[in-house]
Amino acid sequence: MTFDFDVGLNRRASSSTKWEKFSSDVLPMWVADMDFAAPDFVIAAIRQRLDHPILGYTDQPESLNVAFQNWLQRHYGWKVEADWLVWLPGVVPGLNLACRAHFGRGQRLKVMIPTPVYHPFLDVAQNSGMVEQRVPMAVSNGRWEMDFDRMQAVLDDQTGALLICNPQNPTGRCYSTGELQKLADFVVRNDLLLVSDEIHCNIILEPGCRHQPVAQIDPEIARHTISLFAATKIYNIPGVSCAVAVIPDPNLREQFKEARAGLVSGIGPLGFVASEAAFNDTGQWIPELVAYLRGNYTVLRESLGERLAKLDATYLAWIDVSDLRIVDSEAHFAAHGLGISPGAQFDGPGYVRLNFGCPRSMLKEGIARLERGIAASRV
């Protein structure tokens, strides 16, 4: 292997959000921040940029557009135009900007969100002065799916947008082409804006699955879609903020840019160079990372069995604890030495989310602490 994912790194002295949240006796496995060193080619690009001692305001380099366009072509065979791209400091600002842009015209002020979902989705409506329509996903054979019948039943003439994660966070679904086609039909038929967070796109654990950007399906759904990408999860560089919105429709893109004005800060030079280095990657980082994460998932599955949702993608385990006598899952597991994300945060009460993007030794210690917490809740 080119990359050694078994190396444990001490992050306690780095002001890490992940490692500073809990006391030192709690092993943090909550936020989606992997405990692996960023790839050497990204670090090298940052170091090269630091050879210039001025870190001033920086315009987005054209070479970043080319790197991202080539990356989409290489991974998906998807050709996008440079003028479709709007660069942002993060995916979450993109979620909020998309809805502010669309709903700023005062039309159809409801946004539909299948749940459970990455928790910043659940703040978008309030941030944008809209009404939220949460639609629970269905579970079939341990795998979470969008419930189109329920979505159609909830939809009304005020519903204007639909927000999704693809792959899905926190349930780990990589939607099939058939599901995405049904989604596209639903969006186009009801003339909705689709905002798709595709940040975990390359972290596919199930060998039979393949991630596909929704907007790639056909030109009609592309005109309805804002797709949000970033290198930050795949290459473990979330602290070097940079993301991109792919917006094929010129009117929608102009509305998005207008909503961005005065609200969203620029991107720093290190964010640009780190992302460009990541998007130019043609080496072994992704296959070796995915192979290691598949091994971690196997360890989890062998330990947790039916408690663990069937994951197609991401490094986030969605674990059923609904049978346990736990009032506050975060506090309960922290008391047993493990920091997790409570399912209620994602509108998924009765579950917890655990980040297994870490060295295997750390994962095994985390599982031991999780099992202690589970056992204690049965007493």
C-alpha positions in Angstrom: 0.0 0.0 0.0 1.1 3.5 -0.7 -0.7 5.0 2.3 -0.6 3.7 5.8 -4.0 4.1 7.4 -2.9 2.2 10.6 -0.8 5.1 11.8 -2.4 6.8 14.9 -1.8 10.5 15.2 -2.2 12.6 18.3 -4.6 15.4 17.7 -5.2 16.6 21.2 -2.8 19.6 20.9 -4.2 20.8 17.5 -7.4 22.6 18.6 -9.3 19.8 16.8 -13.1 20.2 16.9 -13.4 16.5 17.0 -11.0 15.8 19.8 -11.7 18.8 22.0 -15.4 18.4 22.3 -15.2 15.7 25.0 -13.0 15.2 28.0 -9.7 13.4 27.5 -11.0 10.0 28.7 -13.6 9.9 25.9 -12.7 8.5 22.4 -14.3 10.9 19.9 -15.9 9.1 16.9 -18.6 11.6 16.1 -18.1 14.4 13.5 -17.3 13.4 9.9 -13.5 14.1 10.2 -11.3 11.1 9.6 -8.3 10.3 11.7 -6.0 9.8 8.8 -3.2 12.0 7.6 -4.1 14.0 4.5 -2.4 12.6 1.4 1.1 13.7 0.8 0.4 15.3 -2.6 -2.1 17.7 -0.9 0.3 18.6 1.9 3.1 19.1 -0.7 0.9 21.5 -2.7 0.1 23.5 0.5 3.8 23.7 1.4 4.7 24.9 -2.1 2.1 27.7 -1.8 3.6 28.6 1.5 6.9 29.3 -0.2 5.3 32.6 -1.1 5.1 34.5 2.2 1.9 36.5 1.4 -1.5 34.9 2.0 -3.7 37.6 0.6 -7.1 37.7 -0.9 -7.1 35.2 -3.7 -9.1 34.8 -6.9 -10.2 31.3 -8.0 -7.6 30.0 -10.4 -8.8 28.8 -13.8 -6.7 25.7 -13.2 -9.0 24.7 -10.4 -11.9 24.6 -12.9 -9.9 22.4 -15.2 -8.9 20.1 -12.4 -12.5 19.6 -11.2 -13.9 19.2 -14.8 -11.3 16.6 -15.5 -12.1 14.9 -12.1 -15.8 14.6 -13.0 -14.9 13.3 -16.5 -12.5 10.8 -15.1 -14.8 9.4 -12.4 -18.2 9.7 -14.0 -17.8 10.5 -17.7 -19.7 13.7 -16.9 -18.7 16.7 -19.0 -19.5 20.0 -17.4 -18.8 23.5 -18.6 -16.6 25.9 -16.6 -19.3 28.5 -16.4 -21.6 26.0 -14.6 -19.2 26.1 -11.6 -19.6 28.4 -8.6 -16.9 28.1 -5.9 -17.8 28.3 -2.3 -16.2 28.0 1.2 -18.3 24.9 2.0 -21.2 22.7 1.1 -23.4 23.9 4.0 -23.3 27.5 2.7 -24.3 26.1 -0.7 -27.3 24.4 0.8 -28.5 27.6 2.3 -27.7 29.8 -0.6 -29.5 27.5 -3.0 -32.7 27.8 -1.0 -32.4 31.6 -0.5 -31.8 32.0 -4.2 -34.8 29.9 -5.2 -37.2 31.2 -2.5 -36.1 34.8 -2.6 -38.7 35.3 -5.4 -41.5 34.7 -2.8 -42.8 31.6 -4.6 -43.6 28.2 -3.1 -42.1 28.6 0.4 -41.8 24.9 1.4 -38.8 22.7 1.3 -39.0 18.9 1.4 -36.3 16.9 3.2 -36.2 13.1 3.5 -35.0 12.2 7.0 -32.9 11.1 8.8 -30.4 13.5 7.2 -27.1 15.4 7.8 -28.3 17.9 10.5 -27.4 21.3 8.8 -30.2 20.3 6.3 -32.6 20.7 9.2 -31.6 24.4 9.7 -32.1 25.5 6.1 -35.8 26.3 6.3 -35.4 28.5 9.4 -32.3 30.2 8.0 -34.1 31.0 4.8 -37.6 31.9 6.1 -39.2 28.8 4.6 -41.4 26.0 5.9 -39.9 22.6 6.3 -41.5 19.4 5.1 -39.7 16.4 6.7 -40.5 13.0 5.1 -39.3 9.9 6.8 -37.4 7.5 4.7 -38.5 3.8 4.5 -36.4 0.8 5.7 -36.3 -2.3 3.5 -34.2 -5.3 4.5 -32.0 -3.1 6.7 -31.4 -0.5 3.9 -32.9 3.0 3.9 -34.7 4.3 0.9 -36.6 7.4 -0.2 -40.3 6.9 0.2 -41.8 8.4 -3.0 -45.4 7.6 -2.1 -45.0 9.4 1.2 -43.2 12.3 -0.5 -46.0 12.6 -3.1 -48.6 12.6 -0.3 -46.7 15.4 1.6 -46.1 17.5 -1.5 -48.5 20.5 -2.0 -48.6 23.5 -4.2 -46.3 25.4 -1.9 -43.5 22.8 -2.1 -40.7 24.4 -4.1 -37.5 22.4 -3.3 -36.2 19.0 -2.3 -32.9 18.6 -0.5 -31.0 15.3 -0.5 -27.6 13.7 0.3 -26.2 11.4 -2.4 -24.7 9.2 -1.0 -26.9 9.5 2.0 -25.7 10.8 5.4 -26.2 9.3 8.0 -27.8 6.0 6.6 -24.9 5.2 4.2 -27.1 4.6 1.1 -25.7 4.9 -2.4 -28.8 5.3 -4.4 -29.2 3.1 -7.5 -29.7 4.4 -11.0 -33.4 3.3 -10.7 -33.9 5.3 -7.5 -32.2 8.3 -9.0 -34.4 8.1 -12.1 -37.5 8.0 -9.9 -36.2 11.0 -8.0 -35.5 12.9 -11.3 -39.1 12.1 -12.5 -40.5 13.3 -9.2 -38.6 16.5 -9.3 -39.3 17.3 -12.9 -43.0 16.3 -12.7 -43.5 18.6 -9.8 -41.2 21.4 -11.1 -39.0 21.4 -8.0 -35.5 22.7 -7.3 -33.3 19.7 -6.3 -30.3 20.5 -4.2 -28.0 17.4 -3.9 -25.1 17.2 -1.5 -22.6 14.8 -3.2 -19.7 15.3 -0.8 -19.2 11.6 0.0 -19.3 10.6 -3.7 -16.2 8.5 -3.9 -16.4 6.7 -0.6 -18.3 3.6 -1.9 -18.0 0.5 0.3 -20.3 -1.9 -1.5 -18.5 -3.3 -4.5 -21.8 -3.6 -6.5 -22.7 0.1 -6.0 -21.6 3.0 -8.1 -22.3 6.7 -7.2 -23.9 8.8 -9.9 -24.5 12.5 -9.7 -28.2 13.1 -10.1 -27.8 15.9 -12.5 -25.9 13.6 -14.9 -29.0 11.5 -15.6 -30.4 13.7 -18.3 -30.6 17.4 -19.4 -34.0 17.9 -17.9 -33.1 17.0 -14.3 -29.9 19.0 -14.8 -31.9 22.1 -15.3 -33.6 21.6 -12.0 -30.5 20.7 -10.0 -27.8 22.3 -7.9 -25.1 19.7 -7.2 -22.6 20.4 -4.3 -19.2 18.8 -4.3 -16.0 19.1 -2.3 -12.7 17.3 -1.9 -12.8 17.7 1.8 -14.3 14.4 2.9 -12.7 12.2 0.3 -9.2 13.6 1.0 -9.7 14.4 4.7 -9.1 18.1 4.4 -12.3 19.6 6.0 -10.3 22.3 7.7 -9.1 23.7 4.3 -12.5 24.9 3.2 -13.4 24.8 -0.5 -16.5 23.5 -2.3 -18.2 23.9 -5.6 -21.8 24.2 -6.9 -22.5 22.7 -10.3 -25.5 24.6 -11.8 -26.2 23.9 -15.5 -29.2 26.2 -15.7 -28.1 29.9 -16.4 -31.1 31.5 -14.7 -30.7 29.3 -11.6 -27.0 30.0 -11.5 -27.5 33.7 -11.7 -30.0 33.6 -8.8 -27.5 31.6 -6.8 -24.7 34.1 -7.5 -27.0 37.0 -6.5 -27.9 35.3 -3.2 -24.1 34.7 -2.5 -23.3 38.4 -2.8 -22.4 40.0 0.5 -23.2 36.9 2.5 -20.4 34.3 1.7 -16.8 35.0 2.2 -14.1 34.3 -0.3 -11.9 31.2 -0.3 -8.4 31.4 1.0 -5.4 30.4 -1.2 -4.7 27.2 0.8 -8.2 26.0 0.2 -7.8 26.5 -3.6 -4.4 24.8 -3.8 -5.4 21.9 -1.6 -8.6 21.2 -3.6 -6.8 21.5 -6.9 -4.2 19.0 -5.8 -7.0 16.6 -4.7 -8.9 16.9 -7.9 -5.8 16.3 -9.9 -5.2 13.0 -8.1 -5.0 10.0 -10.4 -3.1 7.8 -8.0 -4.1 5.2 -5.3 -5.5 7.4 -2.6 -9.2 6.7 -3.2 -8.9 2.9 -3.9 -6.6 2.4 -0.9 -8.8 4.5 1.4 -11.9 2.7 0.3 -10.2 -0.7 0.7 -9.3 0.2 4.3 -12.7 1.6 5.1 -14.3 -1.6 3.8 -12.1 -3.6 6.2 -13.3 -1.3 9.1 -16.9 -1.8 8.0 -16.4 -5.6 8.1 -15.1 -5.3 11.7 -18.1 -3.2 12.7 -20.5 -5.6 11.0 -19.0 -8.6 12.7 -19.3 -6.9 16.1 -22.7 -5.2 15.8 -24.7 -7.5 13.5 -28.2 -6.4 12.9 -27.8 -3.2 14.8 -25.7 -1.8 12.0 -27.6 -0.4 8.9 -26.4 -1.9 5.6 -23.9 0.6 4.4 -23.2 1.2 0.7 -21.1 4.3 1.2 -19.5 6.8 3.6 -17.4 6.1 6.7 -20.4 6.8 9.0 -22.1 3.9 10.8 -25.8 4.2 11.5 -26.5 2.1 14.6 -29.9 1.1 16.0 -30.1 1.5 19.8 -33.9 1.8 19.9 -34.3 -1.3 22.1 -32.1 0.2 24.9 -33.1 2.2 27.9 -31.3 5.4 26.9 -32.7 8.9 27.3 -29.6 10.9 26.1 -27.5 8.7 23.8 -24.6 11.2 23.6 -24.3 11.5 27.4 -24.8 7.8 27.9 -22.0 6.7 25.6 -19.7 9.5 26.7 -20.1 8.2 30.3 -18.7 4.9 28.9 -15.8 6.6 27.1 -17.2 7.0 23.6 -18.1 10.2 21.8 -20.9 9.6 19.2 -23.5 11.7 17.3 -27.0 11.1 18.7 -29.5 10.1 16.1 -32.0 12.7 17.2 -29.7 15.3 15.7 -30.4 13.9 12.3 -34.2 13.4 13.0 -33.4 9.7 13.6 -34.2 9.1 17.3 -33.3 5.6 18.4 -30.0 5.6 16.5 -26.5 6.8 16.9 -23.9 7.7 14.2 -20.3 6.6 14.6 -17.4 7.7 12.4 -15.2 4.7 11.5 -12.7 6.6 9.4 -9.9 5.9 11.7 -7.0 3.4 12.3 -8.3 -0.1 13.0 -6.9 -0.2 16.5 -8.9 2.9 17.4 -12.0 1.4 15.8 -11.7 -1.7 17.9 -11.3 0.3 21.1 -14.3 2.3 20.1 -16.4 -0.8 19.5 -15.4 -2.1 23.0 -16.6 1.1 24.5 -19.8 1.1 22.5 -20.5 -2.5 23.6 -19.9 -1.5 27.2 -22.4 1.3 26.8 -24.9 -1.1 25.2 -24.5 -3.6 28.0 -24.9 -1.0 30.7 -28.2 0.2 29.3 -29.7 -3.3 29.7 -29.0 -3.5 33.4 
